[in-house]
């Protein structure tokens, strides 16, 4: 669903999909149901069927990528999505072959019910796409976020609809009282995509991680960290290897991930990072890597080698393009944390659109539970 972007924006990038609809003998592309043998070992990650079913919605936001969650002080959870099929399901369960919104937001109740009917879209003047660029023709993709006071803050990527390229990053503040959004300029980021994770720390700062394509590699992504005071969201400083400085150009690489599909969060007293293997289309791999550290600025060297999960999704023997891993630390029952990843069709191995219809389940997140013991949390 995404257009061409710098490789390290792999949390939200993809090849241009749905160039054409391919007519076949079947009007609906059905996703194969794969039986996955899950180990009974205490340290095995496994797919959470209930949380995965939460994304199989039939009204409002129906299919989407992103799936970034922000826990609120009242126990509720805000879910931020990027390109979305919104309220356009056909009678046979399919959707049209192209999405109709660039961002949508859901509000999950405080009991964390996985019943889709209990979670509804947030609207502003009847519109579900709350994050709106003031530049005609541009649009926003929200990313990881935190709650400060009565506001959910998230860095939005501003995209050009004419070129599909990133043109700006800006801090958005979603007011929980009325769903209005305000925007705060942030410093020059020196080409670093600061959408990989946000953590509100007890020291009064919010830590935020970003990525940038590592030169002379195939998709590897250098990771950086910045921070800003909770009472001044536009006042960023960047870790330069020894201290916090004002220049993103002097920021230090804190680790290198296998791809730009990166998520960082705080889980059970440690900073956890996960990353997908580099892939840009079907049959590009299945691995998701993980590492944990006691520091927000170092300690994730294992991210390049420590596989914690292999995605089980298959269609006609092919694996999907997958991306946007996202840790959800608020769902941590039974000494496990939840993460999601998104799939974005099996193209070009399998045509995604048939008779002008599209199976929404090949563009929905999957949810995975990871025992704390797997990363020594």
GUNUMI-6455 format. One record per residue (C-alpha): residue in three letters; residue number from 0; x, y, z; chain. Coordinates in Angstrom, 3 decimals, decimal comma. Example, Ala and Ser with C-alpha at 12.3 -4.5 7.8 and 13.67 -1.06 7.14 Angstrom:
2
+------+-----+----------+----------+----------+------+
! code ! pos !       xx !       yy !       zz ! unit !
+------+-----+----------+----------+----------+------+
!  Ala !   0 !   12,300 !   -4,500 !    7,800 !    A !
!  Ser !   1 !   13,670 !   -1,060 !    7,140 !    A !
+------+-----+----------+----------+----------+------+
***
This chain:
377
+------+-----+----------+----------+----------+------+
! code ! pos !       xx !       yy !       zz ! unit !
+------+-----+----------+----------+----------+------+
!  Unk !   0 !    0,000 !    0,000 !    0,000 !    A !
!  Unk !   1 !    2,970 !    2,316 !    0,407 !    A !
!  Unk !   2 !    4,962 !    4,127 !   -2,211 !    A !
!  Unk !   3 !    8,726 !    4,418 !   -2,651 !    A !
!  Unk !   4 !   10,519 !    5,923 !    0,343 !    A !
!  Unk !   5 !   14,021 !    5,789 !    1,793 !    A !
!  Unk !   6 !   14,706 !    2,211 !    2,840 !    A !
!  Unk !   7 !   14,948 !    2,962 !    6,577 !    A !
!  Unk !   8 !   11,332 !    4,078 !    6,592 !    A !
!  Unk !   9 !   10,616 !    0,370 !    6,283 !    A !
!  Unk !  10 !    8,276 !    0,576 !    9,247 !    A !
!  Unk !  11 !    5,888 !    2,001 !    6,720 !    A !
!  Unk !  12 !    7,325 !    1,439 !    3,250 !    A !
!  Unk !  13 !    6,405 !   -0,900 !    0,454 !    A !
!  Unk !  14 !    6,614 !   -1,271 !   -3,243 !    A !
!  Unk !  15 !    3,746 !    0,416 !   -5,083 !    A !
!  Unk !  16 !    0,943 !   -2,119 !   -4,937 !    A !
!  Unk !  17 !   -2,313 !   -2,564 !   -6,786 !    A !
!  Unk !  18 !   -1,141 !   -1,136 !  -10,103 !    A !
!  Unk !  19 !   -3,816 !   -3,209 !  -11,784 !    A !
!  Unk !  20 !   -6,547 !   -5,674 !  -10,995 !    A !
!  Unk !  21 !   -6,088 !   -9,174 !  -12,334 !    A !
!  Unk !  22 !   -9,198 !  -11,049 !  -13,293 !    A !
!  Unk !  23 !   -9,234 !  -14,675 !  -12,230 !    A !
!  Unk !  24 !  -11,810 !  -17,400 !  -11,942 !    A !
!  Unk !  25 !  -12,332 !  -16,516 !   -8,281 !    A !
!  Unk !  26 !  -13,909 !  -13,248 !   -7,247 !    A !
!  Unk !  27 !  -12,308 !  -13,280 !   -3,815 !    A !
!  Unk !  28 !   -8,712 !  -13,969 !   -2,914 !    A !
!  Unk !  29 !   -8,834 !  -16,248 !    0,110 !    A !
!  Unk !  30 !   -5,901 !  -16,385 !    2,474 !    A !
!  Unk !  31 !   -4,734 !  -19,900 !    3,197 !    A !
!  Unk !  32 !   -5,220 !  -20,971 !    6,783 !    A !
!  Unk !  33 !   -1,874 !  -22,282 !    7,926 !    A !
!  Unk !  34 !   -1,629 !  -24,627 !   10,857 !    A !
!  Unk !  35 !    1,380 !  -23,525 !   12,862 !    A !
!  Unk !  36 !    2,934 !  -25,832 !   15,396 !    A !
!  Unk !  37 !    3,604 !  -23,739 !   18,490 !    A !
!  Unk !  38 !    6,176 !  -24,980 !   20,958 !    A !
!  Unk !  39 !    5,047 !  -25,496 !   24,540 !    A !
!  Unk !  40 !    8,369 !  -24,186 !   25,768 !    A !
!  Unk !  41 !    8,038 !  -21,262 !   28,141 !    A !
!  Unk !  42 !   10,282 !  -19,132 !   25,954 !    A !
!  Unk !  43 !    8,531 !  -19,604 !   22,595 !    A !
!  Unk !  44 !    6,806 !  -16,636 !   20,981 !    A !
!  Unk !  45 !    3,390 !  -17,457 !   19,533 !    A !
!  Unk !  46 !    0,596 !  -15,823 !   17,598 !    A !
!  Unk !  47 !   -2,192 !  -14,378 !   19,750 !    A !
!  Unk !  48 !   -5,392 !  -15,431 !   17,988 !    A !
!  Unk !  49 !   -7,663 !  -13,077 !   19,935 !    A !
!  Unk !  50 !   -5,520 !  -10,006 !   19,390 !    A !
!  Unk !  51 !   -5,089 !  -10,875 !   15,713 !    A !
!  Unk !  52 !   -8,864 !  -11,221 !   15,328 !    A !
!  Unk !  53 !   -9,229 !   -7,727 !   16,827 !    A !
!  Unk !  54 !   -7,980 !   -6,325 !   13,519 !    A !
!  Unk !  55 !  -10,518 !   -8,277 !   11,431 !    A !
!  Unk !  56 !  -13,059 !   -5,490 !   11,449 !    A !
!  Unk !  57 !  -16,128 !   -5,071 !    9,250 !    A !
!  Unk !  58 !  -17,022 !   -1,402 !    9,826 !    A !
!  Unk !  59 !  -15,021 !    1,789 !   10,254 !    A !
!  Unk !  60 !  -11,334 !    0,950 !    9,905 !    A !
!  Unk !  61 !  -11,495 !   -2,424 !    8,151 !    A !
!  Unk !  62 !   -7,946 !   -3,102 !    6,967 !    A !
!  Unk !  63 !   -4,798 !   -1,052 !    7,517 !    A !
!  Unk !  64 !   -1,152 !   -0,958 !    8,395 !    A !
!  Unk !  65 !    0,640 !    0,799 !   11,225 !    A !
!  Unk !  66 !   -1,111 !   -0,527 !   14,353 !    A !
!  Unk !  67 !    0,783 !    1,690 !   16,787 !    A !
!  Unk !  68 !   -0,735 !    1,784 !   20,268 !    A !
!  Unk !  69 !   -0,608 !    4,465 !   22,948 !    A !
!  Unk !  70 !   -1,826 !    3,489 !   26,448 !    A !
!  Unk !  71 !   -3,762 !    6,245 !   28,214 !    A !
!  Unk !  72 !   -3,824 !    7,101 !   31,909 !    A !
!  Unk !  73 !   -7,500 !    6,064 !   32,101 !    A !
!  Unk !  74 !   -6,642 !    2,537 !   30,954 !    A !
!  Unk !  75 !   -7,914 !    2,977 !   27,413 !    A !
!  Unk !  76 !   -5,657 !    2,516 !   24,388 !    A !
!  Unk !  77 !   -5,400 !    4,706 !   21,297 !    A !
!  Unk !  78 !   -4,510 !    2,804 !   18,121 !    A !
!  Unk !  79 !   -2,917 !    4,760 !   15,264 !    A !
!  Unk !  80 !   -3,098 !    3,396 !   11,731 !    A !
!  Unk !  81 !   -1,685 !    4,496 !    8,400 !    A !
!  Unk !  82 !   -3,276 !    3,788 !    4,985 !    A !
!  Unk !  83 !   -6,730 !    2,410 !    5,721 !    A !
!  Unk !  84 !   -9,686 !    0,811 !    3,989 !    A !
!  Unk !  85 !  -12,412 !    2,723 !    5,799 !    A !
!  Unk !  86 !  -16,059 !    1,619 !    5,961 !    A !
!  Unk !  87 !  -16,011 !    0,168 !    2,448 !    A !
!  Unk !  88 !  -16,576 !   -3,575 !    2,875 !    A !
!  Unk !  89 !  -18,566 !   -5,315 !    0,156 !    A !
!  Unk !  90 !  -21,367 !   -7,744 !    0,973 !    A !
!  Unk !  91 !  -19,046 !  -10,684 !    0,250 !    A !
!  Unk !  92 !  -16,413 !   -9,512 !    2,757 !    A !
!  Unk !  93 !  -14,043 !   -8,007 !    0,204 !    A !
!  Unk !  94 !  -13,046 !   -4,366 !   -0,180 !    A !
!  Unk !  95 !  -12,146 !   -2,235 !   -3,220 !    A !
!  Unk !  96 !   -8,635 !   -2,554 !   -4,573 !    A !
!  Unk !  97 !   -7,274 !    0,639 !   -3,048 !    A !
!  Unk !  98 !   -7,575 !    2,216 !    0,401 !    A !
!  Unk !  99 !   -9,489 !    5,476 !    0,899 !    A !
!  Unk ! 100 !   -7,831 !    7,038 !    3,998 !    A !
!  Unk ! 101 !   -4,193 !    7,762 !    4,874 !    A !
!  Unk ! 102 !   -4,678 !    7,550 !    8,651 !    A !
!  Unk ! 103 !   -7,347 !    6,510 !   11,135 !    A !
!  Unk ! 104 !   -7,546 !    6,172 !   14,923 !    A !
!  Unk ! 105 !   -9,331 !    3,658 !   17,160 !    A !
!  Unk ! 106 !  -10,056 !    3,881 !   20,893 !    A !
!  Unk ! 107 !   -9,987 !    0,580 !   22,782 !    A !
!  Unk ! 108 !  -11,836 !    0,379 !   26,140 !    A !
!  Unk ! 109 !  -10,024 !    0,221 !   29,464 !    A !
!  Unk ! 110 !  -10,839 !   -3,466 !   29,894 !    A !
!  Unk ! 111 !   -8,651 !   -4,117 !   26,820 !    A !
!  Unk ! 112 !  -11,373 !   -6,178 !   25,170 !    A !
!  Unk ! 113 !  -10,297 !   -7,772 !   21,900 !    A !
!  Unk ! 114 !  -13,886 !   -7,739 !   20,649 !    A !
!  Unk ! 115 !  -13,750 !   -5,449 !   17,573 !    A !
!  Unk ! 116 !  -17,285 !   -4,250 !   18,296 !    A !
!  Unk ! 117 !  -16,115 !   -2,684 !   21,578 !    A !
!  Unk ! 118 !  -13,567 !   -0,417 !   19,874 !    A !
!  Unk ! 119 !  -14,677 !    2,502 !   17,713 !    A !
!  Unk ! 120 !  -13,098 !    5,094 !   15,451 !    A !
!  Unk ! 121 !  -12,304 !    8,554 !   16,726 !    A !
!  Unk ! 122 !  -13,860 !   11,193 !   14,469 !    A !
!  Unk ! 123 !  -13,482 !   14,937 !   14,020 !    A !
!  Unk ! 124 !  -16,474 !   16,608 !   12,380 !    A !
!  Unk ! 125 !  -17,426 !   13,175 !   11,083 !    A !
!  Unk ! 126 !  -14,032 !   12,526 !    9,502 !    A !
!  Unk ! 127 !  -11,891 !    9,540 !   10,564 !    A !
!  Unk ! 128 !   -8,539 !   10,820 !    9,254 !    A !
!  Unk ! 129 !   -7,637 !   13,095 !   12,150 !    A !
!  Unk ! 130 !   -4,092 !   13,992 !   11,066 !    A !
!  Unk ! 131 !   -4,286 !   16,483 !    8,192 !    A !
!  Unk ! 132 !   -1,475 !   18,335 !    6,451 !    A !
!  Unk ! 133 !   -2,011 !   22,037 !    5,812 !    A !
!  Unk ! 134 !   -0,204 !   21,613 !    2,481 !    A !
!  Unk ! 135 !   -2,695 !   20,748 !   -0,266 !    A !
!  Unk ! 136 !   -2,061 !   17,290 !   -1,653 !    A !
!  Unk ! 137 !    0,117 !   16,129 !    1,221 !    A !
!  Unk ! 138 !   -0,922 !   13,662 !    3,913 !    A !
!  Unk ! 139 !    0,305 !   12,360 !    7,258 !    A !
!  Unk ! 140 !    1,251 !    8,931 !    8,549 !    A !
!  Unk ! 141 !    1,357 !    8,832 !   12,383 !    A !
!  Unk ! 142 !    3,917 !    6,674 !   14,161 !    A !
!  Unk ! 143 !    4,784 !    5,658 !   17,730 !    A !
!  Unk ! 144 !    3,420 !    7,913 !   20,452 !    A !
!  Unk ! 145 !    3,029 !    8,720 !   24,137 !    A !
!  Unk ! 146 !    0,436 !   10,425 !   26,302 !    A !
!  Unk ! 147 !    1,428 !   13,632 !   28,096 !    A !
!  Unk ! 148 !   -1,370 !   15,160 !   30,123 !    A !
!  Unk ! 149 !   -4,515 !   15,039 !   28,015 !    A !
!  Unk ! 150 !   -2,684 !   14,789 !   24,692 !    A !
!  Unk ! 151 !   -1,335 !   11,920 !   22,599 !    A !
!  Unk ! 152 !    1,887 !   12,965 !   20,870 !    A !
!  Unk ! 153 !    3,149 !   11,198 !   17,756 !    A !
!  Unk ! 154 !    5,656 !   12,061 !   15,055 !    A !
!  Unk ! 155 !    3,880 !   12,244 !   11,707 !    A !
!  Unk ! 156 !    5,611 !   11,669 !    8,400 !    A !
!  Unk ! 157 !    4,351 !   14,190 !    5,856 !    A !
!  Unk ! 158 !    4,112 !   12,571 !    2,441 !    A !
!  Unk ! 159 !    3,650 !   14,100 !   -0,995 !    A !
!  Unk ! 160 !    0,701 !   12,594 !   -2,852 !    A !
!  Unk ! 161 !    2,271 !   13,570 !   -6,183 !    A !
!  Unk ! 162 !    5,647 !   11,900 !   -5,624 !    A !
!  Unk ! 163 !    4,987 !    9,525 !   -2,729 !    A !
!  Unk ! 164 !    8,118 !   10,866 !   -1,051 !    A !
!  Unk ! 165 !    8,731 !   12,000 !    2,507 !    A !
!  Unk ! 166 !    8,810 !   15,805 !    2,694 !    A !
!  Unk ! 167 !    8,739 !   16,519 !    6,429 !    A !
!  Unk ! 168 !    8,449 !   15,150 !    9,956 !    A !
!  Unk ! 169 !    6,309 !   16,999 !   12,488 !    A !
!  Unk ! 170 !    5,071 !   16,432 !   16,037 !    A !
!  Unk ! 171 !    1,306 !   16,017 !   16,229 !    A !
!  Unk ! 172 !   -0,698 !   16,354 !   19,433 !    A !
!  Unk ! 173 !   -4,104 !   14,636 !   19,530 !    A !
!  Unk ! 174 !   -6,368 !   16,241 !   22,147 !    A !
!  Unk ! 175 !   -8,219 !   13,463 !   23,964 !    A !
!  Unk ! 176 !  -11,138 !   15,739 !   24,854 !    A !
!  Unk ! 177 !  -12,266 !   16,790 !   21,373 !    A !
!  Unk ! 178 !  -10,078 !   14,876 !   18,857 !    A !
!  Unk ! 179 !   -8,524 !   18,066 !   17,492 !    A !
!  Unk ! 180 !   -4,863 !   17,911 !   16,490 !    A !
!  Unk ! 181 !   -2,179 !   20,564 !   16,975 !    A !
!  Unk ! 182 !    1,286 !   20,516 !   15,416 !    A !
!  Unk ! 183 !    4,735 !   21,451 !   16,706 !    A !
!  Unk ! 184 !    7,811 !   21,896 !   14,519 !    A !
!  Unk ! 185 !   10,821 !   19,756 !   15,407 !    A !
!  Unk ! 186 !   14,526 !   20,328 !   14,634 !    A !
!  Unk ! 187 !   16,240 !   19,264 !   11,438 !    A !
!  Unk ! 188 !   16,712 !   15,510 !   11,731 !    A !
!  Unk ! 189 !   19,522 !   15,061 !    9,188 !    A !
!  Unk ! 190 !   17,560 !   12,486 !    7,225 !    A !
!  Unk ! 191 !   16,867 !   10,285 !   10,257 !    A !
!  Unk ! 192 !   13,376 !    8,792 !   10,399 !    A !
!  Unk ! 193 !   12,352 !    9,241 !   14,053 !    A !
!  Unk ! 194 !    9,323 !    6,939 !   14,031 !    A !
!  Unk ! 195 !   10,747 !    3,789 !   15,632 !    A !
!  Unk ! 196 !    9,538 !    4,189 !   19,205 !    A !
!  Unk ! 197 !    8,721 !    6,615 !   22,018 !    A !
!  Unk ! 198 !    9,115 !    6,037 !   25,759 !    A !
!  Unk ! 199 !    8,027 !    8,480 !   28,466 !    A !
!  Unk ! 200 !   10,681 !    8,118 !   31,157 !    A !
!  Unk ! 201 !   10,532 !    8,910 !   34,862 !    A !
!  Unk ! 202 !   13,417 !   11,380 !   34,391 !    A !
!  Unk ! 203 !   11,015 !   13,850 !   32,762 !    A !
!  Unk ! 204 !   12,079 !   13,153 !   29,186 !    A !
!  Unk ! 205 !   10,523 !   11,312 !   26,283 !    A !
!  Unk ! 206 !   13,035 !    9,136 !   24,434 !    A !
!  Unk ! 207 !   12,498 !    8,627 !   20,716 !    A !
!  Unk ! 208 !   14,349 !    6,327 !   18,324 !    A !
!  Unk ! 209 !   15,018 !    6,774 !   14,634 !    A !
!  Unk ! 210 !   16,667 !    5,047 !   11,720 !    A !
!  Unk ! 211 !   18,694 !    5,861 !    8,620 !    A !
!  Unk ! 212 !   19,886 !    3,632 !    5,784 !    A !
!  Unk ! 213 !   23,366 !    2,301 !    6,489 !    A !
!  Unk ! 214 !   25,620 !    3,071 !    3,507 !    A !
!  Unk ! 215 !   26,787 !    0,213 !    1,295 !    A !
!  Unk ! 216 !   24,323 !   -2,312 !    2,715 !    A !
!  Unk ! 217 !   21,158 !   -3,926 !    1,431 !    A !
!  Unk ! 218 !   18,499 !   -2,478 !    3,687 !    A !
!  Unk ! 219 !   20,365 !   -2,372 !    6,998 !    A !
!  Unk ! 220 !   19,376 !    0,558 !    9,185 !    A !
!  Unk ! 221 !   21,490 !    2,556 !   11,618 !    A !
!  Unk ! 222 !   19,568 !    3,408 !   14,783 !    A !
!  Unk ! 223 !   19,719 !    6,713 !   16,675 !    A !
!  Unk ! 224 !   18,079 !    8,092 !   19,810 !    A !
!  Unk ! 225 !   16,903 !   11,575 !   20,751 !    A !
!  Unk ! 226 !   14,932 !   12,946 !   23,654 !    A !
!  Unk ! 227 !   12,794 !   15,952 !   24,550 !    A !
!  Unk ! 228 !   11,370 !   17,304 !   27,832 !    A !
!  Unk ! 229 !    7,811 !   16,241 !   28,510 !    A !
!  Unk ! 230 !    6,878 !   19,911 !   28,886 !    A !
!  Unk ! 231 !    8,557 !   21,020 !   25,623 !    A !
!  Unk ! 232 !    7,921 !   18,519 !   22,839 !    A !
!  Unk ! 233 !    9,744 !   20,502 !   20,144 !    A !
!  Unk ! 234 !   12,992 !   20,893 !   22,111 !    A !
!  Unk ! 235 !   14,980 !   17,858 !   20,978 !    A !
!  Unk ! 236 !   18,519 !   16,792 !   21,791 !    A !
!  Unk ! 237 !   20,404 !   13,883 !   20,237 !    A !
!  Unk ! 238 !   22,718 !   11,276 !   21,761 !    A !
!  Unk ! 239 !   26,204 !   11,784 !   20,276 !    A !
!  Unk ! 240 !   27,900 !    8,849 !   21,961 !    A !
!  Unk ! 241 !   28,787 !   10,587 !   25,205 !    A !
!  Unk ! 242 !   26,170 !   13,261 !   25,889 !    A !
!  Unk ! 243 !   23,012 !   14,910 !   24,550 !    A !
!  Unk ! 244 !   23,676 !   17,555 !   21,908 !    A !
!  Unk ! 245 !   21,597 !   19,892 !   19,779 !    A !
!  Unk ! 246 !   22,630 !   18,580 !   16,353 !    A !
!  Unk ! 247 !   21,126 !   15,530 !   14,669 !    A !
!  Unk ! 248 !   24,102 !   15,591 !   12,291 !    A !
!  Unk ! 249 !   26,344 !   14,728 !   15,245 !    A !
!  Unk ! 250 !   24,096 !   11,942 !   16,530 !    A !
!  Unk ! 251 !   25,788 !    8,603 !   17,164 !    A !
!  Unk ! 252 !   24,739 !    5,260 !   15,735 !    A !
!  Unk ! 253 !   23,655 !    3,186 !   18,733 !    A !
!  Unk ! 254 !   23,179 !   -0,085 !   16,819 !    A !
!  Unk ! 255 !   22,446 !   -1,370 !   13,324 !    A !
!  Unk ! 256 !   19,237 !   -3,295 !   12,638 !    A !
!  Unk ! 257 !   18,605 !   -5,775 !    9,801 !    A !
!  Unk ! 258 !   16,047 !   -3,401 !    8,251 !    A !
!  Unk ! 259 !   14,130 !   -0,198 !    8,859 !    A !
!  Unk ! 260 !   11,248 !   -2,216 !   10,271 !    A !
!  Unk ! 261 !   12,116 !   -1,354 !   13,876 !    A !
!  Unk ! 262 !   10,208 !   -0,866 !   17,118 !    A !
!  Unk ! 263 !   11,606 !    0,188 !   20,497 !    A !
!  Unk ! 264 !    9,660 !    0,261 !   23,761 !    A !
!  Unk ! 265 !   10,062 !   -0,207 !   27,502 !    A !
!  Unk ! 266 !    9,040 !   -3,616 !   28,829 !    A !
!  Unk ! 267 !    9,452 !   -4,868 !   32,392 !    A !
!  Unk ! 268 !   12,354 !   -2,517 !   33,281 !    A !
!  Unk ! 269 !   14,256 !   -2,900 !   29,983 !    A !
!  Unk ! 270 !   14,304 !   -1,210 !   26,606 !    A !
!  Unk ! 271 !   13,266 !   -3,758 !   23,999 !    A !
!  Unk ! 272 !   14,004 !   -3,490 !   20,292 !    A !
!  Unk ! 273 !   12,583 !   -5,706 !   17,556 !    A !
!  Unk ! 274 !   13,243 !   -5,639 !   13,817 !    A !
!  Unk ! 275 !   12,072 !   -7,504 !   10,741 !    A !
!  Unk ! 276 !   14,466 !   -8,967 !    8,229 !    A !
!  Unk ! 277 !   14,871 !   -6,784 !    5,148 !    A !
!  Unk ! 278 !   12,206 !   -7,527 !    2,549 !    A !
!  Unk ! 279 !   10,401 !   -5,569 !   -0,146 !    A !
!  Unk ! 280 !    7,979 !   -8,091 !   -1,627 !    A !
!  Unk ! 281 !    6,748 !  -11,679 !   -1,329 !    A !
!  Unk ! 282 !    9,164 !  -14,484 !   -0,394 !    A !
!  Unk ! 283 !   11,582 !  -12,024 !    1,180 !    A !
!  Unk ! 284 !   11,994 !  -13,883 !    4,456 !    A !
!  Unk ! 285 !   10,113 !  -14,479 !    7,698 !    A !
!  Unk ! 286 !   12,410 !  -13,490 !   10,583 !    A !
!  Unk ! 287 !   11,758 !  -11,012 !   13,371 !    A !
!  Unk ! 288 !   14,717 !  -10,232 !   15,626 !    A !
!  Unk ! 289 !   14,763 !   -9,007 !   19,206 !    A !
!  Unk ! 290 !   17,119 !   -7,644 !   21,859 !    A !
!  Unk ! 291 !   16,832 !   -5,940 !   25,251 !    A !
!  Unk ! 292 !   18,976 !   -3,421 !   27,111 !    A !
!  Unk ! 293 !   18,999 !   -1,590 !   30,426 !    A !
!  Unk ! 294 !   20,013 !    1,615 !   28,630 !    A !
!  Unk ! 295 !   18,167 !    3,730 !   26,040 !    A !
!  Unk ! 296 !   21,448 !    4,455 !   24,234 !    A !
!  Unk ! 297 !   23,237 !    1,097 !   23,880 !    A !
!  Unk ! 298 !   23,160 !   -2,658 !   24,410 !    A !
!  Unk ! 299 !   21,228 !   -3,999 !   21,395 !    A !
!  Unk ! 300 !   24,004 !   -5,657 !   19,398 !    A !
!  Unk ! 301 !   22,022 !   -8,928 !   19,360 !    A !
!  Unk ! 302 !   19,351 !   -7,285 !   17,188 !    A !
!  Unk ! 303 !   21,224 !   -8,414 !   14,070 !    A !
!  Unk ! 304 !   21,253 !  -12,113 !   14,930 !    A !
!  Unk ! 305 !   18,718 !  -13,033 !   17,624 !    A !
!  Unk ! 306 !   15,600 !  -14,354 !   15,866 !    A !
!  Unk ! 307 !   12,605 !  -14,425 !   18,221 !    A !
!  Unk ! 308 !    9,857 !  -15,273 !   15,721 !    A !
!  Unk ! 309 !    9,265 !  -16,431 !   12,171 !    A !
!  Unk ! 310 !    5,996 !  -15,300 !   10,639 !    A !
!  Unk ! 311 !    3,730 !  -18,223 !    9,630 !    A !
!  Unk ! 312 !    1,681 !  -16,400 !    6,968 !    A !
!  Unk ! 313 !    1,455 !  -18,202 !    3,631 !    A !
!  Unk ! 314 !   -0,649 !  -17,900 !    0,481 !    A !
!  Unk ! 315 !   -0,268 !  -20,435 !   -2,320 !    A !
!  Unk ! 316 !    3,064 !  -21,384 !   -0,767 !    A !
!  Unk ! 317 !    4,379 !  -17,817 !   -0,669 !    A !
!  Unk ! 318 !    5,244 !  -15,519 !    2,221 !    A !
!  Unk ! 319 !    4,030 !  -11,891 !    2,270 !    A !
!  Unk ! 320 !    5,807 !   -8,585 !    2,285 !    A !
!  Unk ! 321 !    5,834 !   -7,795 !    6,028 !    A !
!  Unk ! 322 !    6,914 !   -4,736 !    7,968 !    A !
!  Unk ! 323 !    5,987 !   -2,269 !   10,759 !    A !
!  Unk ! 324 !    6,701 !   -4,345 !   13,849 !    A !
!  Unk ! 325 !    5,338 !   -2,558 !   16,891 !    A !
!  Unk ! 326 !    5,718 !   -3,418 !   20,574 !    A !
!  Unk ! 327 !    2,646 !   -2,927 !   22,781 !    A !
!  Unk ! 328 !    3,959 !   -3,061 !   26,377 !    A !
!  Unk ! 329 !    0,565 !   -2,305 !   27,929 !    A !
!  Unk ! 330 !   -0,567 !   -5,848 !   27,052 !    A !
!  Unk ! 331 !    1,758 !   -7,725 !   29,399 !    A !
!  Unk ! 332 !   -0,275 !  -10,381 !   31,203 !    A !
!  Unk ! 333 !    1,344 !  -13,706 !   32,098 !    A !
!  Unk ! 334 !    4,868 !  -12,270 !   31,882 !    A !
!  Unk ! 335 !    4,541 !  -11,777 !   28,137 !    A !
!  Unk ! 336 !    4,512 !   -8,700 !   25,939 !    A !
!  Unk ! 337 !    2,582 !   -8,202 !   22,723 !    A !
!  Unk ! 338 !    3,905 !   -7,040 !   19,389 !    A !
!  Unk ! 339 !    2,283 !   -6,732 !   15,999 !    A !
!  Unk ! 340 !    3,583 !   -6,791 !   12,459 !    A !
!  Unk ! 341 !    1,810 !   -5,850 !    9,249 !    A !
!  Unk ! 342 !    1,517 !   -7,775 !    6,024 !    A !
!  Unk ! 343 !    0,996 !   -6,067 !    2,687 !    A !
!  Unk ! 344 !   -0,140 !   -8,658 !    0,127 !    A !
!  Unk ! 345 !    1,815 !  -11,447 !   -1,538 !    A !
!  Unk ! 346 !    2,604 !   -9,422 !   -4,639 !    A !
!  Unk ! 347 !    4,035 !  -10,117 !   -7,168 !    A !
!  Unk ! 348 !    3,840 !  -13,832 !   -6,379 !    A !
!  Unk ! 349 !    0,038 !  -13,701 !   -6,074 !    A !
!  Unk ! 350 !   -2,145 !  -11,000 !   -7,614 !    A !
!  Unk ! 351 !   -3,793 !   -9,042 !   -4,773 !    A !
!  Unk ! 352 !   -6,809 !   -7,814 !   -6,699 !    A !
!  Unk ! 353 !   -9,302 !  -10,020 !   -8,515 !    A !
!  Unk ! 354 !  -12,405 !   -8,849 !  -10,345 !    A !
!  Unk ! 355 !  -11,908 !   -5,443 !   -8,720 !    A !
!  Unk ! 356 !  -12,064 !   -7,013 !   -5,263 !    A !
!  Unk ! 357 !   -9,461 !   -7,396 !   -2,557 !    A !
!  Unk ! 358 !   -9,261 !   -9,701 !    0,471 !    A !
!  Unk ! 359 !   -8,744 !   -7,322 !    3,434 !    A !
!  Unk ! 360 !   -6,995 !   -9,991 !    5,487 !    A !
!  Unk ! 361 !   -3,853 !   -9,692 !    3,349 !    A !
!  Unk ! 362 !   -3,531 !   -6,118 !    4,586 !    A !
!  Unk ! 363 !   -4,074 !   -6,512 !    8,323 !    A !
!  Unk ! 364 !   -1,720 !   -6,716 !   11,317 !    A !
!  Unk ! 365 !   -0,903 !   -9,958 !   13,125 !    A !
!  Unk ! 366 !   -0,328 !  -10,114 !   16,888 !    A !
!  Unk ! 367 !    2,363 !  -12,131 !   18,673 !    A !
!  Unk ! 368 !    3,020 !  -12,838 !   22,359 !    A !
!  Unk ! 369 !    6,625 !  -12,965 !   23,566 !    A !
!  Unk ! 370 !    7,453 !  -14,469 !   26,981 !    A !
!  Unk ! 371 !    9,668 !  -12,175 !   29,024 !    A !
!  Unk ! 372 !   12,111 !  -15,053 !   29,454 !    A !
!  Unk ! 373 !   12,869 !  -15,073 !   25,733 !    A !
!  Unk ! 374 !   14,715 !  -11,755 !   26,103 !    A !
!  Unk ! 375 !   15,691 !  -12,120 !   29,772 !    A !
!  Unk ! 376 !   13,286 !   -9,388 !   30,849 !    A !
+------+-----+----------+----------+----------+------+
***
